[in-house]
Amino acid sequence: MERIWPFQRGPSGLLSGAEPFTLGNGSAGCLLVHGFTSTPYDVHACGEYLAAQGIAVEGILLAGHGTCPEDLAETRLTNWLQSIRDGYARLAQRCDRVFGLGISLSGNFLLTLAPLLPFTGLILIGTPLKFRHERAYRAAYRVLRALGKQYQKKWYLEHLDASIRSQRPTYDRFPLACVQDCMTAIAWSKENLPRIRCPILILQSTTDHAVDERTITEFRTRLASTDITVHWFPNRYHVLVIDRGAEPVFHTIAHFIQTRATESIPQRDVPLPFVQPVGSLAS
């Protein structure tokens, strides 16, 4: 299959700016996980801010990302989760306390892994448990698959300032073959909420195009954690860390890590068996 993508490739073969990164040193570290179809570019500025505050940072690249959508179509949830587990292992060698930060669906990936990995705390940015217009999206998905369509253009990129969008190495379309695995991650993360006890920071835009506000209520009522903090940011893009005026977001994240870094490391829960997800979208 011919692979066409407008961004230039760097020496690594990845899209320029999409490279994973390691920054800073400290007893507390933060694993930065970019969103689905995106790259570490989205969390790099946040990583630089945290490193300047004495926090070790590991910005990972999820499997199938940073190259072209066709590569992503060949990966599944187990691959993305393994990327996170590998990044956690690297950061845990450098730090006594490991926090996880997830953007959108990668927050669901972290929640899926939380019973297995002793995170000191989790930062969830625009992480969905329920989508806006979810029934319409599910119906559209079924129609597109029935028509044999393989990719869907990401219309919501228009919500981001054009000058920022033009510099951001992210896929402009996503493979429909991956949708079931994304929904599986959301389902698994929901199931895990009563088992997650570490401190949680939830950052959410008041104008998020994707996340239904009832997601926040579900987090508050179903998480086992007794330390849940929610911050709302007005008139921001879904990916808060790349929009204009992101420094208050960075400051909120750094403050959360610094104040919770003295907490004891949460104990592992009984591990879940990670098998290839094969579920289908429910109606």
C-alpha positions as a LaTeX table, in Angstrom:
\begin{tabular}{lrrr}
\hline
Residue & $x$ (\AA) & $y$ (\AA) & $z$ (\AA) \\
\hline
Met1 & 0.00 & 0.00 & 0.00 \\
Glu2 & 1.32 & 3.43 & $-0.90$ \\
Arg3 & 1.92 & 5.55 & 2.19 \\
Ile4 & 1.44 & 9.27 & 1.79 \\
Trp5 & 1.98 & 11.71 & 4.65 \\
Pro6 & 2.74 & 15.44 & 4.43 \\
Phe7 & 5.16 & 15.80 & 7.37 \\
Gln8 & 8.87 & 15.32 & 6.76 \\
Arg9 & 10.69 & 12.40 & 8.35 \\
Gly10 & 13.62 & 12.89 & 10.68 \\
Pro11 & 16.81 & 10.79 & 10.85 \\
Ser12 & 15.00 & 8.26 & 13.06 \\
Gly13 & 12.41 & 7.57 & 10.36 \\
Leu14 & 9.71 & 9.14 & 12.52 \\
Leu15 & 7.79 & 12.27 & 11.67 \\
Ser16 & 9.90 & 15.28 & 12.57 \\
Gly17 & 9.05 & 16.24 & 16.17 \\
Ala18 & 7.44 & 12.89 & 16.96 \\
Glu19 & 10.46 & 11.39 & 18.75 \\
Pro20 & 10.17 & 10.05 & 22.31 \\
Phe21 & 12.23 & 11.87 & 24.92 \\
Thr22 & 13.79 & 11.65 & 28.36 \\
Leu23 & 14.23 & 14.80 & 30.46 \\
Gly24 & 15.23 & 15.84 & 33.96 \\
Asn25 & 16.14 & 14.03 & 37.13 \\
Gly26 & 14.48 & 13.63 & 40.48 \\
Ser27 & 13.07 & 11.16 & 42.97 \\
Ala28 & 9.63 & 11.71 & 41.42 \\
Gly29 & 9.02 & 11.10 & 37.75 \\
Cys30 & 6.17 & 11.46 & 35.31 \\
Leu31 & 5.40 & 9.14 & 32.41 \\
Leu32 & 3.91 & 11.30 & 29.65 \\
Val33 & 1.64 & 9.42 & 27.25 \\
His34 & 0.41 & 11.24 & 24.16 \\
Gly35 & $-3.08$ & 10.73 & 22.81 \\
Phe36 & $-4.31$ & 8.22 & 20.25 \\
Thr37 & $-3.09$ & 9.13 & 16.71 \\
Ser38 & $-0.81$ & 11.82 & 18.14 \\
Thr39 & 2.89 & 11.91 & 19.14 \\
Pro40 & 5.18 & 12.94 & 22.02 \\
Tyr41 & 5.27 & 16.41 & 20.44 \\
Asp42 & 2.03 & 17.17 & 22.27 \\
Val43 & 3.55 & 16.60 & 25.72 \\
His44 & 7.09 & 17.87 & 25.08 \\
Ala45 & 6.53 & 21.42 & 26.35 \\
Cys46 & 4.86 & 20.02 & 29.46 \\
Gly47 & 7.82 & 17.68 & 29.93 \\
Glu48 & 10.27 & 20.57 & 29.72 \\
Tyr49 & 8.29 & 22.47 & 32.34 \\
Leu50 & 8.20 & 19.49 & 34.71 \\
Ala51 & 11.92 & 18.79 & 34.24 \\
Ala52 & 12.68 & 22.41 & 35.18 \\
Gln53 & 10.75 & 21.77 & 38.42 \\
Gly54 & 13.00 & 18.85 & 39.35 \\
Ile55 & 10.72 & 16.10 & 38.04 \\
Ala56 & 12.12 & 13.30 & 35.89 \\
Val57 & 10.21 & 12.82 & 32.65 \\
Glu58 & 9.76 & 9.99 & 30.16 \\
Gly59 & 7.81 & 10.94 & 27.03 \\
Ile60 & 6.96 & 7.72 & 25.23 \\
Leu61 & 5.83 & 6.93 & 21.70 \\
Leu62 & 2.91 & 4.51 & 21.47 \\
Ala63 & 3.20 & 1.62 & 19.02 \\
Gly64 & 1.98 & 2.51 & 15.53 \\
His65 & 2.35 & 6.24 & 16.07 \\
Gly66 & 4.75 & 8.82 & 14.69 \\
Thr67 & 4.92 & 7.38 & 11.17 \\
Cys68 & 1.69 & 7.00 & 9.19 \\
Pro69 & $-1.91$ & 5.89 & 9.81 \\
Glu70 & $-1.29$ & 2.64 & 7.95 \\
Asp71 & 1.21 & 1.61 & 10.64 \\
Leu72 & $-1.31$ & 2.39 & 13.35 \\
Ala73 & $-3.87$ & 0.17 & 11.61 \\
Glu74 & $-1.56$ & $-2.80$ & 12.18 \\
Thr75 & $-1.44$ & $-2.34$ & 15.97 \\
Arg76 & $-3.92$ & $-3.11$ & 18.73 \\
Leu77 & $-4.59$ & $-2.30$ & 22.37 \\
Thr78 & $-2.09$ & $-4.84$ & 23.66 \\
Asn79 & 0.65 & $-3.08$ & 21.66 \\
Trp80 & $-0.23$ & 0.35 & 23.06 \\
Leu81 & $-0.37$ & $-0.99$ & 26.61 \\
Gln82 & 3.01 & $-2.64$ & 26.17 \\
Ser83 & 4.51 & 0.68 & 25.08 \\
Ile84 & 3.31 & 2.18 & 28.36 \\
Arg85 & 4.60 & $-0.72$ & 30.44 \\
Asp86 & 8.02 & $-0.43$ & 28.81 \\
Gly87 & 8.11 & 3.31 & 29.48 \\
Tyr88 & 7.08 & 2.77 & 33.08 \\
Ala89 & 9.90 & 0.26 & 33.56 \\
Arg90 & 12.47 & 2.73 & 32.22 \\
Leu91 & 11.25 & 5.57 & 34.41 \\
Ala92 & 10.99 & 3.37 & 37.51 \\
Gln93 & 14.71 & 2.66 & 37.20 \\
Arg94 & 15.37 & 6.38 & 37.67 \\
Cys95 & 12.71 & 7.33 & 40.23 \\
Asp96 & 11.23 & 6.27 & 43.55 \\
Arg97 & 7.80 & 7.61 & 42.64 \\
Val98 & 6.19 & 7.33 & 39.21 \\
Phe99 & 3.20 & 9.36 & 38.10 \\
Gly100 & 1.33 & 8.74 & 34.87 \\
Leu101 & $-0.10$ & 11.44 & 32.62 \\
Gly102 & $-2.47$ & 10.48 & 29.83 \\
Ile103 & $-4.06$ & 12.59 & 27.10 \\
Ser104 & $-7.59$ & 11.58 & 26.06 \\
Leu105 & $-7.65$ & 7.82 & 25.33 \\
Ser106 & $-4.17$ & 7.31 & 26.74 \\
Gly107 & $-5.72$ & 8.18 & 30.09 \\
Asn108 & $-7.94$ & 5.14 & 29.59 \\
Phe109 & $-4.84$ & 3.10 & 28.79 \\
Leu110 & $-3.31$ & 4.21 & 32.11 \\
Leu111 & $-6.50$ & 3.37 & 34.00 \\
Thr112 & $-6.44$ & $-0.06$ & 32.36 \\
Leu113 & $-2.89$ & $-0.64$ & 33.62 \\
Ala114 & $-3.26$ & 1.02 & 37.03 \\
Pro115 & $-4.05$ & $-2.22$ & 38.92 \\
Leu116 & $-0.81$ & $-3.69$ & 37.52 \\
Leu117 & 1.58 & $-0.77$ & 37.93 \\
Pro118 & 2.06 & 1.02 & 41.28 \\
Phe119 & 1.56 & 4.60 & 40.11 \\
Thr120 & 1.94 & 7.20 & 42.84 \\
Gly121 & $-0.70$ & 9.26 & 41.06 \\
Leu122 & $-2.47$ & 9.68 & 37.73 \\
Ile123 & $-3.13$ & 12.83 & 35.68 \\
Leu124 & $-6.00$ & 12.47 & 33.21 \\
Ile125 & $-6.43$ & 15.17 & 30.56 \\
Gly126 & $-9.64$ & 15.01 & 28.54 \\
Thr127 & $-10.02$ & 11.31 & 29.29 \\
Pro128 & $-13.44$ & 9.96 & 28.25 \\
Leu129 & $-15.74$ & 7.52 & 29.95 \\
Lys130 & $-18.59$ & 8.77 & 27.77 \\
Phe131 & $-18.44$ & 10.78 & 24.54 \\
Arg132 & $-20.60$ & 13.63 & 23.40 \\
His133 & $-23.04$ & 12.42 & 20.72 \\
Glu134 & $-21.91$ & 8.86 & 21.43 \\
Arg135 & $-24.92$ & 7.15 & 19.85 \\
Ala136 & $-24.42$ & 9.07 & 16.62 \\
Tyr137 & $-20.72$ & 8.14 & 16.54 \\
Arg138 & $-21.50$ & 4.46 & 17.06 \\
Ala139 & $-24.10$ & 4.51 & 14.30 \\
Ala140 & $-21.69$ & 6.29 & 11.94 \\
Tyr141 & $-18.99$ & 3.73 & 12.73 \\
Arg142 & $-21.26$ & 0.84 & 11.79 \\
Val143 & $-22.23$ & 2.52 & 8.52 \\
Leu144 & $-18.61$ & 3.29 & 7.60 \\
Arg145 & $-17.52$ & $-0.27$ & 8.29 \\
Ala146 & $-20.44$ & $-1.66$ & 6.31 \\
Leu147 & $-19.33$ & 0.49 & 3.39 \\
Gly148 & $-15.82$ & $-0.94$ & 3.66 \\
Lys149 & $-14.19$ & 2.34 & 4.65 \\
Gln150 & $-10.80$ & 1.91 & 6.33 \\
Tyr151 & $-9.99$ & 5.42 & 7.57 \\
Gln152 & $-11.94$ & 8.41 & 8.85 \\
Lys153 & $-10.74$ & 12.00 & 8.68 \\
Lys154 & $-10.41$ & 13.78 & 12.04 \\
Trp155 & $-12.80$ & 16.69 & 11.55 \\
Tyr156 & $-12.27$ & 17.94 & 15.10 \\
Leu157 & $-8.74$ & 19.17 & 14.38 \\
Glu158 & $-10.39$ & 22.39 & 13.21 \\
His159 & $-11.08$ & 23.22 & 16.87 \\
Leu160 & $-7.36$ & 23.93 & 17.36 \\
Asp161 & $-5.71$ & 27.19 & 16.30 \\
Ala162 & $-4.39$ & 26.83 & 12.74 \\
Ser163 & $-0.89$ & 28.08 & 13.60 \\
Ile164 & $-0.54$ & 25.39 & 16.29 \\
Arg165 & $-2.12$ & 22.73 & 14.11 \\
Ser166 & 0.31 & 23.31 & 11.26 \\
Gln167 & 3.31 & 22.55 & 13.50 \\
Arg168 & 1.86 & 19.46 & 15.15 \\
Pro169 & 2.88 & 16.02 & 13.82 \\
Thr170 & $-0.32$ & 14.06 & 14.30 \\
Tyr171 & $-2.39$ & 11.88 & 12.01 \\
Asp172 & $-5.25$ & 13.67 & 10.24 \\
Arg173 & $-7.22$ & 10.41 & 10.00 \\
Phe174 & $-7.58$ & 7.30 & 12.10 \\
Pro175 & $-7.95$ & 3.63 & 11.12 \\
Leu176 & $-11.42$ & 2.28 & 11.77 \\
Ala177 & $-9.84$ & $-1.12$ & 12.48 \\
Cys178 & $-8.60$ & 0.32 & 15.80 \\
Val179 & $-11.95$ & 1.66 & 17.01 \\
Gln180 & $-13.03$ & $-1.56$ & 18.74 \\
Asp181 & $-9.78$ & $-1.63$ & 20.74 \\
Cys182 & $-10.26$ & 1.99 & 21.80 \\
Met183 & $-13.75$ & 1.16 & 23.04 \\
Thr184 & $-12.35$ & $-1.90$ & 24.82 \\
Ala185 & $-9.86$ & 0.36 & 26.62 \\
Ile186 & $-12.69$ & 2.61 & 27.78 \\
Ala187 & $-14.69$ & $-0.40$ & 28.98 \\
Trp188 & $-11.71$ & $-1.84$ & 30.85 \\
Ser189 & $-10.90$ & 1.51 & 32.43 \\
Lys190 & $-14.48$ & 1.79 & 33.68 \\
Glu191 & $-14.25$ & $-1.68$ & 35.21 \\
Asn192 & $-11.04$ & $-0.72$ & 36.98 \\
Leu193 & $-12.27$ & 2.49 & 38.64 \\
Pro194 & $-13.30$ & 0.79 & 41.92 \\
Arg195 & $-9.78$ & $-0.71$ & 42.13 \\
Ile196 & $-7.78$ & 2.50 & 41.68 \\
Arg197 & $-6.76$ & 4.12 & 44.97 \\
Cys198 & $-3.89$ & 6.43 & 44.05 \\
Pro199 & $-4.36$ & 10.24 & 43.90 \\
Ile200 & $-6.05$ & 11.41 & 40.70 \\
Leu201 & $-5.83$ & 14.79 & 38.96 \\
Ile202 & $-8.45$ & 15.37 & 36.24 \\
Leu203 & $-7.96$ & 18.30 & 33.87 \\
Gln204 & $-10.85$ & 19.13 & 31.57 \\
Ser205 & $-11.78$ & 21.85 & 29.09 \\
Thr206 & $-15.21$ & 23.44 & 29.45 \\
Thr207 & $-15.48$ & 23.36 & 25.64 \\
Asp208 & $-14.15$ & 19.85 & 25.01 \\
His209 & $-15.58$ & 18.62 & 21.70 \\
Ala210 & $-15.26$ & 14.95 & 22.67 \\
Val211 & $-15.82$ & 14.28 & 26.38 \\
Asp212 & $-19.31$ & 14.27 & 27.85 \\
Glu213 & $-19.37$ & 16.16 & 31.17 \\
Arg214 & $-21.00$ & 13.15 & 32.83 \\
Thr215 & $-17.57$ & 11.52 & 32.60 \\
Ile216 & $-16.42$ & 13.67 & 35.53 \\
Thr217 & $-19.36$ & 12.60 & 37.68 \\
Glu218 & $-18.58$ & 8.96 & 36.96 \\
Phe219 & $-14.94$ & 9.47 & 37.92 \\
Arg220 & $-15.97$ & 11.06 & 41.22 \\
Thr221 & $-18.49$ & 8.39 & 42.13 \\
Arg222 & $-16.72$ & 5.22 & 40.98 \\
Leu223 & $-13.01$ & 5.74 & 41.65 \\
Ala224 & $-11.83$ & 4.15 & 44.90 \\
Ser225 & $-9.35$ & 6.99 & 45.44 \\
Thr226 & $-10.12$ & 9.42 & 48.25 \\
Asp227 & $-7.88$ & 12.04 & 46.63 \\
Ile228 & $-9.55$ & 13.24 & 43.42 \\
Thr229 & $-8.93$ & 16.77 & 42.15 \\
Val230 & $-10.75$ & 18.24 & 39.15 \\
His231 & $-9.65$ & 21.42 & 37.38 \\
Trp232 & $-11.73$ & 22.99 & 34.61 \\
Phe233 & $-10.07$ & 25.22 & 32.02 \\
Pro234 & $-12.38$ & 27.53 & 30.05 \\
Asn235 & $-12.45$ & 27.74 & 26.25 \\
Arg236 & $-9.59$ & 25.33 & 25.57 \\
Tyr237 & $-8.92$ & 22.60 & 23.05 \\
His238 & $-9.41$ & 18.95 & 24.02 \\
Val239 & $-5.61$ & 18.52 & 24.34 \\
Leu240 & $-5.00$ & 21.18 & 26.99 \\
Val241 & $-1.21$ & 20.92 & 26.95 \\
Ile242 & $-0.82$ & 22.20 & 23.38 \\
Asp243 & $-3.32$ & 25.05 & 23.35 \\
Arg244 & $-2.31$ & 28.67 & 23.86 \\
Gly245 & $-1.72$ & 29.70 & 27.45 \\
Ala246 & $-0.89$ & 26.18 & 28.62 \\
Glu247 & 1.42 & 27.26 & 31.48 \\
Pro248 & $-1.37$ & 27.20 & 34.11 \\
Val249 & $-2.02$ & 23.61 & 33.04 \\
Phe250 & 1.68 & 22.77 & 33.45 \\
His251 & 1.76 & 24.46 & 36.86 \\
Thr252 & $-1.27$ & 22.49 & 38.05 \\
Ile253 & 0.37 & 19.23 & 36.99 \\
Ala254 & 3.71 & 20.07 & 38.63 \\
His255 & 2.01 & 21.10 & 41.88 \\
Phe256 & 0.04 & 17.85 & 41.98 \\
Ile257 & 3.18 & 15.76 & 41.50 \\
Gln258 & 5.22 & 17.71 & 44.05 \\
Thr259 & 2.54 & 17.57 & 46.74 \\
Arg260 & 1.74 & 13.88 & 46.25 \\
Ala261 & 5.29 & 12.63 & 45.78 \\
Thr262 & 5.64 & 11.94 & 49.49 \\
Glu263 & 2.67 & 9.57 & 49.49 \\
Ser264 & 3.34 & 5.86 & 49.88 \\
Ile265 & 3.46 & 3.82 & 46.70 \\
Pro266 & 0.07 & 2.15 & 46.06 \\
Gln267 & 0.03 & $-1.62$ & 46.28 \\
Arg268 & $-0.59$ & $-3.68$ & 43.16 \\
Asp269 & $-4.04$ & $-5.17$ & 42.84 \\
Val270 & $-4.68$ & $-8.63$ & 41.45 \\
Pro271 & $-3.43$ & $-8.50$ & 37.83 \\
Leu272 & $-5.85$ & $-8.62$ & 34.94 \\
Pro273 & $-5.17$ & $-11.12$ & 32.17 \\
Phe274 & $-4.20$ & $-9.11$ & 29.09 \\
Val275 & $-5.46$ & $-10.94$ & 26.04 \\
Gln276 & $-6.10$ & $-9.66$ & 22.55 \\
Pro277 & $-9.41$ & $-7.74$ & 22.84 \\
Val278 & $-12.02$ & $-8.99$ & 20.42 \\
Gly279 & $-15.19$ & $-7.27$ & 21.60 \\
Ser280 & $-17.53$ & $-5.31$ & 19.39 \\
Leu281 & $-19.21$ & $-1.95$ & 19.76 \\
Ala282 & $-22.38$ & $-2.20$ & 21.77 \\
Ser283 & $-25.46$ & $-0.43$ & 20.55 \\
\hline
\end{tabular}
